[in-house]
């Protein structure tokens, strides 16, 4: 009986396109039994046809199955393969997941030092004439060697632990606030970097944008970066990608990674996306000058920079709320860490943009599910649902 593997043609490097998705000629029609396979079997067969480093579009997979399997069954089977970890979905294409790193070998168990006393006693008993000194010396030498081995193993473990601790410490990186125009990788890149590629931002192609309209309670962000991968990790001679992340201010939003492309094609896509969001062509000078939105539907370009005061913490003032706030007395209370960081990000943007349109922002707080209108001039926060307004203040860390 023929299987799905029998009639799906293997993809070749010669058929690779510039976008990294491989093409092939229309396959022969599948055997009649191919469309009757169970969803689990169909998902497994689909996963087996995709070789490592290949990316195959949903359209090509449907073409390979022909009319013997419905589009609905193919979609369900593809989703099952992704859920089971057999395939990774990137946009409209699929590929094998990156291989899992091999676990580090276990360290050898500690060698127990032997005192050599039993061996020495046996030698003394067998040689009553007083010739037990040689075996005793040999036992001591063996004990000494074993002790050295144990010490070396212990030292190796300590060195490995020190290296691990150092690596963890060096890997901790402070989050770059949205809106600083930093050339650091955006925090959302890790979520879409399924192949663990060594990405870096390609200057000057990095932009942070915001769309603010308090009349409609609209406050959104958009991050756009062109990324370069390591040459050793090229896919079909191409190693450039375009990353974007967008969403409501106060949330992490959603992210997307497109590529790989040649540098020229990645630059064109970056510039095209930038123009769609702002209505103007990209300029490197926007990093220092910024750009106010030309229409209500366009995004403002945020310029790079931070205020001299550095990072700050934010607090709000409670008053006359003993019953509603768990018995808290009047006074200043700190924001939770994530909301404080978001408000300070908005403050940094307002102070560096010289734009009155950034003085009042709408912020969603995931910690309690409310939206607040934050006035960075009057230093007040207003609950959009209840209308309750409270004073806020910024204090040094």
N, C-alpha and C positions, 0 to 999 in steps of 0.2 A: 504493500500500500504506500502510495507516495505521501509525502508530508509537505508542510509549508516550506521546509528547508530545501526540498528537491527542486521546487520551481522558482524560487526567488534568486535572481542572479546575484553573484558577488560583485561588490563595487570595487573599482580600480582607481589608482591614483591618477590615471590619465583623465578620468571623468570628473575630477575635482573642480568645483567652480570657485570664483573669487570670493564668495561669501563663506566658504568652508563647508557648504552642503553638497554632497556628491550626487551625480546624475548617472543614470544608466538607461540603456535601450529598453523599450517595452518588453516585458517578459512573456513567455508562452502562457496560455491559459492554464490555471491550476486544475488539478484532478478533482473529480466530483466530490471526493471525501473531504477536501480542504475546507469547504464552507460549513461542514457539519461538526467540526471539532468543538470541544467545550471551550468556554471562555478562558479557563485556566491554561488549557493546552495551547490555545491561540496566543495568549499573552507570552507564554514561554517560547513558542516558535518565533514570534515577532522579535523577541529579545535576542534569540540566537542568530538571527540574520544580520544583526548589526555588529560589525567587528570593532575592536578597540580603536579609538581615534577617528572613527567614521561618524558622520552626522547624516541622517536620512530624514527627509521631510515626511509629514503625514500623507501628503498627496502620493508620494512614491510608494509608500507602504500600501495604500488603498489600491493603487494601480497594480501592484504585484498580486494582490488577492483577487482581482477581477470581480466578476459578478457573483462568485460563489459565497462571498461573505458580505453582509449588509454593512453600510457605513456605520450604523448604530453599534453593531457587534464589534467592528474594528475599533471604534472610539472607546468602548467599554474595555476591550482587551488592552488597548494602549494605556488607558488610565490605570488598569490593574498592574501592568508591567512597571509603570512609574511608581505606584504605591508600594509594590514589593521590592523596589530598589534594583530591578533588573535593567531599567532604562532611566535616563535623565532627560527631562524635557527642557529645551532652550528655545523659547519662542515657539515656532511652529515645527521645530525639528526635534529629533531624538538621537541619542548616542549612548554608548555604554558608560556607566559610572566609572570614575577614576578608581584605580585599584587601591585597596586599603593598605596602609603601611604595615609591614611585618612587625610583630611585637619584638621588643628588645629581648635578646637571650637572657635567661635567668642566670644570676651570678652563682658561681660554684659554692656549695655549702662550706661552712667553716671547717677547717681541719682541726680535729681535736688533738692537742699536744699530749703525747703519751709520756709518762714518767719513766717507763722502762723498768720499773721495779719488779714486776712478775718475771720478766725475761732474765733479769740479773739474779733473782732468787733461784730460778731453775738452773741457771748456769753454775751457781755456787754449790747447789745440791749435787749436781752431776760431777763437779770437779772439787772434791774435798781436799785435794792436794794444794789448793790455793791458786789455781790457774783460771780463776773466773774474772780476772781484771779485763781481759780483751773484750769478751762479750758485753760487759758492763759499759765499757767505753763506747762500743758500737751502739748500744741502746741510747746512751746519752747523745751521741751524734745524731741518731735518727730523730730523737725528740727535739733537738735543736733545729733540724731542717724543717720538721713539721710546724714548729712554732713560727719560723720565718715565713712559711707558706701562709699560715693563718694571718700573720701581720700584713703580708702583701695583699691578701684578699680584702682585709678590713680597710686598708689604705685605698684600694681601688674603688670600693663601695663609697667611701667618703668623698673621693674625687668626683665620682659620677654624680653623687647627690649635690655637690657644690656646683657642678656644671649645669644641672637641671634647675637649681635655684636661680642661678645667674641668668639663664635663658628666660625663665618666667619673668624675672624682674625687668629684663631689657625689653620683653615683649609688651609690657604694659604701656599704653600710649594714651595721653590725655585726649579727650574728644575735642575735635576742632568744631566750634560752633558754626552752624549754617549761617552764611552771610559774611564770613571773613575773607572769602575769596582765596582760601589757602590752597597751596599746591599739594597738600597732604591728601591721601586717598580718603574719599568719603566713607563714613562709617557703614554705609549700606553695601559697599563692594563685597565684603566678606560673605554676605548672604547669597550672592549670585556667582561667586568664584568657586564653582563646583569642582574644577580641575586643579585647584590650588596653584594657579599661575602666579609668577612673581611680577605683579603689576606695579607700575609707577605712572604718575600723571605726566602727560607730555605738555610742557609749557608752550605757549600761554593758554592752552585750551582747557580752561577750568572756569566755570562761572556759576555763581549762586544768584538766584532770582527770587523775587517775591511779588505776589499780586494781592494788594490790600485795598478793600472797598468797604468801609464801615457802614455805608448806606444799605448794603445788602448782607452785612455781617460776613463778608468774604475775606479770608486770610489764608493764602496758600504759599507754598515754597516750591522751587524747582532747582535741582542740582544737575549740572551737565558737565561731564569730564571726558576727555579723550585719554585712553590708557594705552600704555605700551607694555607688552609682555617680554620676557627674556627671549633672546634670539634662539637659545637652545630649546625653547618650547614652541617654536614656530609650527603652525598648522598650514601646510601647503605653501610655505614661504611667506606667510602673513602672520603678523603678531600684534596688530593694533585693534582696539575695541573702543566702542562708545558706550559710556555708562550714564544712566539718568536715574534720578530718584525724585519723587514728587508726592505731595500730599497736603493735608491740613496742618497748619502751624500748631505745634504741640504734640504731633504724632511722628512716628518714624516713617509713615507713608509706605509706598511701594517702590520697588526698584527694578531696573531692566538692564541687561548687558547684551549688546549687539556686536557681532564679529565672529571670527577674525576678519580684518580687512588689511589691505595695503595702507600705508600711511596716507597716501593721497585720497583714497576712498573714505577713510575714517575722518579725515579733515573735512571733506565735502559733506558727510552726514552730520558732523558736529555743527558746521555752519548753517546747514539747512534747518536743523532742529532749533538752533538759536534764533534764527530769523522767524520761525513759526511762533515762538513764544514771546518775542520782543517786538517784532515788526521792523527790525533794523539789522544790518549786517554786523557780524562780530568784529570787534576791535580789541586788541590787547590793552589799549589805554583805558578801557572800561574798568580794569582792575584797580586803577587809582582814581578815576574820575566818577565811576558809577554812571547810571543813566535812569532818569525817571521814566515811568511808563508813558508811552505816547497816546494810548487810549485806555479805556476802562477794562478792556478785555486782554490787554497786554501785560507782561510782567516787567517790573523794574529790575535793573541790573544793580546788584549790590557791590559796592567797592570794598577793597581790602582794607583792613585796619582794625585796631582795637584802641580803646581809650587808655590813657596812661594809668588809670587807677587799677587796671587789671581785673581779674575775676572778682565777683562779689556774691554775697548771699542775700536772699530776699526774705522779708518778713511781712506779715499782715497784722492789723490791729483788731482784736476782738473787743466788743463793748456791748453790754446789756444782752448777753447771749448765754447766761448761766444754764438755762433749761435746754436750749437747743444744741449746745456744744459740749455735752457730757460734763457739765459742772465747771467748765473752765472760767476762771475769773478774767476781768478786763486786763488787757496787756498785749504785748507783742509776742507773736508765735512764728516760728520758722516754717517756710514752705517745705514740702518734701523735696528730697534731693533732685529728682528729675525735673519737677516743675520749676524749682529755683534756677536750675541750669538753663531752662528754656526762656524764662523771663530775663535772665541776664544776657542771653543771646540777643533777644529783642532790644534790650537796652544798648548793647554794643552796636547793633545795626543803626539804631536811632542816632547815637552820638557820632557815628562815623559817616553817615550819609548826608548830613546837612539838608535833610528833606523833611518838611513838616508832615508829609503824608505818612511817615513812619512813626509818628509820635503816639498814635493810638492804634493798638493792635488787638486782634481777637485771638485768644489762646484757649485751646482745648486742654483740660487737665485730666489725663487718664486715671489719676488716682481716685477721683470722685465722680468722673463722668460729666462734669459741668463745663460750660464755656464761659470765659470771662473776657470782658472788655478792659484792657489794661491801658491806662493813660499814663505815659511816661513823663509827662510835663506836670500834671496835677498830682501824680503819684497816688492813684487810686485804682482799685479793681472793682468791677461791677459784674455781678452774676447776671448773665443774659436772661436766664429763666425767671429768677425771682426779683431782679432789680436791686438786690441788696448791694450797697457800696461800702467798701472799707478802705482805710488808708493803708498804703504799703510803703516800705522803705528798703534801701539797699545798704548793706553793711559790709565791711571788709572781711575777707576770709581769715 
